[in-house]
Amino acid sequence: MRNYPVIAWVRHIFYDLRPFLRQYIVEDDLEGTPYSFAARNLIYNRAQGKSDTQPLGTERNVREDGYTWVCHSMAPSAEPDKKPRVTIGNEQSSQPYNASLLNISAMSFGALSGRAIEALNKGASIGGFYHDTGEGGLSKYHKKHGGDIVWELGTGYFGCRDKHGRFDPKQFADQAQIEQVKMTEIKLSQGAKPGHGGMLPGSKVTQEIANARQVPIHQDCLSPSGHSAFSTPIELLEFAQNMRQLSGNKPVGLKLCVGMPHEVMALGKAMLSTGIYPDFIVVDGAEGGTGAAPSELSDWVGMPLEDGLVMMQNMLVGTGLRKHIKLGASGKIYNGMGMAKHIALGADWCNAARAFMFSIGCVQARRCDKGTCPTGIATQDPQRQRSLDIDIQSERAARFHAKTLSALAEIVGSSGVIHPSELNPHQIITRVNAAQSKSIIDIHPLLPANSLLDAPKDTAYGDWWEAASPDTFKPIKDITQAMGKTLSAHNRGHY
């Protein structure tokens, strides 16, 4: 700035404009991140009722590593289910919920504006799918239009906490028993920042948000990394059972980004030990997004959805618990193919967050953490929120949902089946290099029923299983040594 002030100012201007110029001028249709232009354009077209057909063939490189396709049938189904649903709720709940196979994933009031929450919830009401509150509490905007709600509780227990930030059973029961709340969910971690508490900058903590979350106004709202209501797998399940009873016996579930494999096994052992089964588990992939996250956690921590879903499916099948528990999948799912792949891998349904944001107008400006979202979605600025028309955008969210399920039905029908639950993993093929492709079942072997109970050592999870205990999230044996490593964390040299 001192030596070359004019050039420096030009540099600063182009530095600020670079993301926008790159997104609209430089990038290829398929190379943009976190969502490509092709992905966003597909969502926009479906939400706005425009044509989503593709002329002249695919632009994707079918010889590229990672290219994935679905095996179709010579005898396609003429009438696949275009509005597929799944019943969530086991024998321990008395109010099962019949859910759509595509729903709005967790996004909090605070991270999103009140008008955005309204548009999403009204869209859910129109389209017949559910709206997850995120950990920011159950606000008046969630309740205004009557859309089905899944109330998520994170480590801050927002909306049902005492003055010390601990879980308040009475406040929870008062809210959880309202008819609009169909299920409740314990958030253990999220893919975008696993192992990290929620972050809402003080600039976004308005009086309304402070009231909804029961926190001080204009101060950074930071929820703890871990829960205070439990500290072991058994205590987690007992807390879930308590939530189920307080809600009037509605389904209760867990949401997590999979991390340590032995912790997944410990959860299974705790279910076997206590006989308490959550009604559902939502697996969140590390590719998930959030308004604000530390770069290292967002980029490098947590298991991607495909891997985490397979591990959770294998644990439930290998312990014989799968019949009690439904599985949801969340992580960068925006089209019928993403749904088909994850359902074939074991998911009963899918959730999407950013895709629904795009459907109500998000332009991927990536200003979520600054409160300057130009479309009024991820900001608390009343002037910016004016651009968001609730009636128009709610119809677009509902239309995106319907057209995506219709696209899924096309895939299901081409596979020769009626319902997405009939898809099998051997029908999903992935290219591993230019000369070879494999079924996903060869890349991610699936366990036979009860194999973790009958012969855990014969599975890929044997050492993790032995290290797991229902009484602690910590391993009860040296996993490094058990897996045949020559050095442990305690005897490596220090530099």
N, C-alpha and C positions, 0 to 999 in steps of 0.2 A: 504493500500500500504506500510505503514511503518512496520507494524508488520508481515504481510504475503505477501510479494511482488509477489511470484510465484503464489500462490492461487488467489491473487487479479487480476493478469493479465489473468489467466485462466477464472476467473469470467467475466472479461470485454469482452473477446473473445466470450464466450458463450452468454453473454448478447446481443452482436451485432448480433450473428448468430441465436439467438432464433427465430425471426420471420420466418426465412427461414427454419430452422429445423422443427418448428411446422407446417408450411404450407405444407411441403413435406413429413414429416415422422409421425408426431403425430396426426394431425387432421383427423377426419373422413371425408369422401367425401362430406358430407352435412353440416358440422358444421362450416366451415371456414368463416371468415368475413374480409372485407365487402362482398366479393364474395366467395362462397364455391368452392372447387376444382371441384365439379360436374358442377357448372355453368360455370366456366372458361373453363373446358374441352369441354363442349358442344359448346361454342363459337369458341374455337380453331378448333374443328373438322369441324364445318360448314364453317369457314373461309378458311380452308385448303382443303376443298373438301373431307374430310374423312367421314366415316360412322358415322351417329349420331343416329343409332338405339340402343336399349337397350335390352340386353338379360336377360331372367329369371325373369322378373318382377321388379316392383318398389322397391327402397331401402327406400322410404319414409314411415314414420309411419302414416298410414291413420287414426289411432285413436288419434293422437296428436292434441291438441288444435291449431286451426289456419289452419289445413290442409284444402285446398280448392279444389273443383273440379267443372267441367262443366257437366251439365245435357245433355246427348246426346239424339238423337231422334231415334225412331224405323224406321223412314223413312229418312235416311240421304240423303244429296244432292250429286249427282254424280259429279257435275262440279262446285265446289265453285270457286270464283274469286281468282286467285293466284297472281294477281298484282293489288290489290284494291287501289283506289285513292279517294281523297276528294277534292272538289273545295272550296277554301278559298277566300272570298271576298264578301261583301254584296253590297247593292244598292248604297252605298256611295263611292265605289271604281270602277274604270273603267278597271283595269287590274287584274282580278282574277287569282289565281294561282292554278293549278291542282297538288296537293301534294300527294306523297306516304304516306301510313299509318305508315311507319317507317322511321325516319330521324335522322341525327346526331344532338345531342343536343349541347348547347352552351359550347364551349371550346376555350379559347382565344389563339391567337398567343402571345407567352410570357410564358404562362403556358405550352403550347405545343411548340415543336420545329417547325421550318419552314418546315422541311422534313415531319413531322407528319401531319401538316396542308395540305401539298401537297398531301400526300397519301390519306387522308380522302376526300379531295375535288375531286381528280381524281376518287376515288371510287364512290362518289356521282354522278359524271358525267357518269361513266360506268353504274351504277345501276339505274339511274333516280330518285334519291331522293335528298333532300336538305341538306345543310350544314350550321348550325348556327355558326356565327363568334364568339360568346361570346362577352364580353364587351371590348375586347382589340383592337378593330378597324378592319378595312377591309384592310388586308395586300396584298402585291404582291403575296404571296403564296396562298391566297384564290382565286386569279383571274387567276392563271397560267393555270389551266386545264379546266376551263369553267363549273365547277359544279354549280348547282343552289345554290344561297346564300340567307340566311335570315340574315340581318345585325342587330345585337343587339346593342342598346345604353344603357349603364349603367350610373351611376351618374357622371362618369368622362368624358363622351362625347368624348371618344378617337376617333381620326380620324376626328372629326368635332367640335373642341373646339377653343376658342380664347385664348389669352395669360393668361387670368385669370381663365381658366378652365370652362368657360360657353359655352353653346350650340351656335354654329355658323351656322346659316341657310344656308348660301351660300356654305360652305364646305360640309354640309350634302347633299344639292341638287346635287352638282357636282358628288358625289359618289353614291347616292341613285338612280339616274336616269340611271345608266349604266344597260345594258340589263341583265347582270348576276344576279343582285340583284332583287329577285322576291318579297320580302316582307321586311318590317322593323319592329323592335320590341323594346319596351321600357321595360328594366329590372327594376322592382321595388325591387325585392329581389330574392335570390336563396336559395334552400333548405339547402345546406351545411352550410351556414352562414347567415341566414336571419337577416336583420337589421344591416348588417355590410358591409362596402365598400370592394371593391376588394383589394387583397394584392398580389403584385408581388415583391419579394425580389430584392434589388439592384444588386445582383450577376447575376440575369437573365435579367436585363435591358441592353441589348446590343445596339449598335448604330442602328441596324435595328428596334428593338423594340421601342427605343426612337423616331425614325422617324415616325413609324406607329402610336404611341400613342401621339406624340407631347409632350413628357416629357423629363426631363434631363436624360442623360445617367448615368448608374451605381448608381442611387439613388433609394431607395425604392419607388415603384409606388403604392400609396394608394389612391383609389378613395373614395369620401365622402360616408357617410352612406345614405344620402338622396339626392334627386334631387334639383337643384337650379332653374330649369326651371318652376317648379310648386309647389304649396304647399297645394292645395285643390283638391277634386275629380273632380270638374268642370274644374279647371285649367289643371289637368291631361288630361282630354278628349280634351280640346282645344289644348293642346300641341300635342296630337296624331293626331288630325285633321290637324294641321299645318304640321306635318311630312308627312301625307298622301298627302297633296297638293304639298309639296316640292319634293316628290319622283316621281311625275307624276301620282298621284292617284293610286299608288300601295297599296295593303292591308297593314294595320298597326295593330299591336297587342300589348298586354301586357303580360309580364311574371312575375309571382310572386309565392312565397311560402305563402300559406294562413296563416294569423296570427289572428288578431282581427276580430271576426265575424261581428261586426258592421261596420268595414271598407269595407267588401265585400258588405254589404247592402247599404252603402253610395255610393259605385261605381254604383250600380244599380239605386239608386235614381238620381245620377248625369246624367246617360244616359237618364232616363225618363225626366229629367228637360231640358237637352240641345238638345235632339234628335241626339246626336253624338254617334255612335256605333263603337267601335273598331271591326275590322274584325275577330279577334281571341283573345283568352286568353289561354296562356300556364300555367298550374298549375304545379309547381315544388314541389316535395315532400321533406320533411325534411330528408329522407334517401338518398338524392342526395349527390354526392361527389364533391370535389374540390382539387386543388393542395395544398392549405394551408388554414386552418381555425382554429379559436380558439376552443379548445376542448369543452368548455361549450356550445357554439353556435351549433357546429356540433352535439353534443349528446343530447341536451335538449331543443333547441329552434326551433319553427316552427312546422307546422302541417304535419303529414305524408300524402303521396299522396292520398291514398284512401279516407281519411277524407276530405282533402282539395278539391278534385275533386267533391265529393258529395255536399259539401257546395256551391261551385261555380255553379254546375249544378242546385241545388235547387234555388239559387238566380235568375239565368237566366230564369228558367222555371216559377218560382213563380211571376216574374215581366213581363212575356210575351216577354222577350227580346231574348230568345234562338234562335228564327228563324233568328236573325240578326248576331249571333256570333257563330263561331266554337270554339271548345274546344280541346286543346292539353294536353297530360299527359306526365310528365317526372319525373323519379325517380326509378332507379334500375330495369328498364325493360330490359330484355335480351332474352326473348323467346316468343313463340306464346301464352303460357298461360298467361303471364303477360300482353300481348297486349289484349287478349280476355277479361280478367277480367276488365281492365280499360275502354275498349270500351263499354262493357256491362253497366258499371256504368255511362257512359255519354260522354266519350272522343270520338272525331272524328278521332284522330290519336295519335301516341305515338312518343316520342323522346328518344334517348338513347345516353349517353356519354361514360361511362366506358366500356360498351359492345363493342362499336366501337374501343375504345383503345385496348381492348383485341384482337379484330380482326386483328389489325395491329401489334401485337406483345407484348403488355404490359404483364408483368409477375407478377403484383401486388407486386413489390418490395417495394412500398410505400416510395420512395425517391423523390417524386414529388416536395416537398418543399425545397429540398436540392440541386437541380440541378445536381444530380448524377444518374439519371435514366440510368440503364444499357442497355436499349433497344433503346435509342435515341429519345424517344417520349416526355418525360417531362423534357427536358434539353436544354440548349443553348450551350453546349460543342460540338464543331465541331467534335472532335474525337469520342465522344459517338454517335453522329448522324450518323456516317458512317455505323453503323449496320442496318440502316433502308433503305431498297430498295423500292423506291417509286412505281416502276412498279409492283413488287410482292405484296406489302402490299395493294395497291389500289385494286387489283383484289380480295384480301382476304376480304376487307371491303365490296365490292360489292357482293361477294359470300355469306358472312354472312347475308347480308340484304335479298338476294333472298331466302335463305334457311329458314330464320326466317319467312318470309311472307308465304312460302310454308307450314311451320308448323302451322301457324295461319289458313291457308286455310283448313288444315286437321281438326282442331277443328271446324271451321265454317261449313264444310261439315257434320261432325258428328252430329252437332246440327240441321241439316235439313234446313239450309238456304244457300244463295248464297254469300252475302256480309257481312263483319263483322258488319256493321251498323245495321244489323237485329238482332244481339244478344241482349238479354234482361237481366236485372239484376236478375230476378227470376231464371235464368238458372245457376247462380253461387251460390254454396252452400259452407258454411264454418262451420267447426266443432267448437263449442263453449266450449264443454267439452267432456269427454269420452263417455257420454251417449246421447248427443244432438248435432244436427247440425241445422243450419238455413240458409235460403236464404239471400243473401246480402241485399235484399230489406227489410228484417225484421230487419237486423242490422242497416242499413242506410235507414230509410224511405225517399222516394222521394216525393216531393211536387206536387200537381196537378197544372196545368197551371193557372196563374194569382192569385194564392192563397195569395200571399203577398200583392196584390193590393186589393183583395176582403175582406179577413178576416185574416190579419196577426196574430192576437191574437190566432187564432185557430191552428197556426203552431208552431213548436219548435223554430222558430226564431222571435217570436213576440216581445220580449223585445229588441233584437238586432236591429230589424227593427225600433222600436220607438226611439232608441238611435242614429240612423244614420241620417246624414245630408249631402246633396250634397255640402255644403259650407265648410265642415271641416272634417278632418280625426279623430277628437276627438269626443267622445260621447257627445251628447247634453243633456243627463240625466244620473243620477246615476244608472248604470247598476246593481251594487251590490244590491241596494235597490229595484230596479225594479224586480229583480229575486227572491225577498223574503228573502234575506239574513238578518240576524239580526245585523250584524256588517259591517260597511263600512271601507274603508282604513283609514278614518279620525278619527274613534273613537275606533280603536283597541288599546289595552294597549301597551306601549313601555317598553322594558326591558333594 
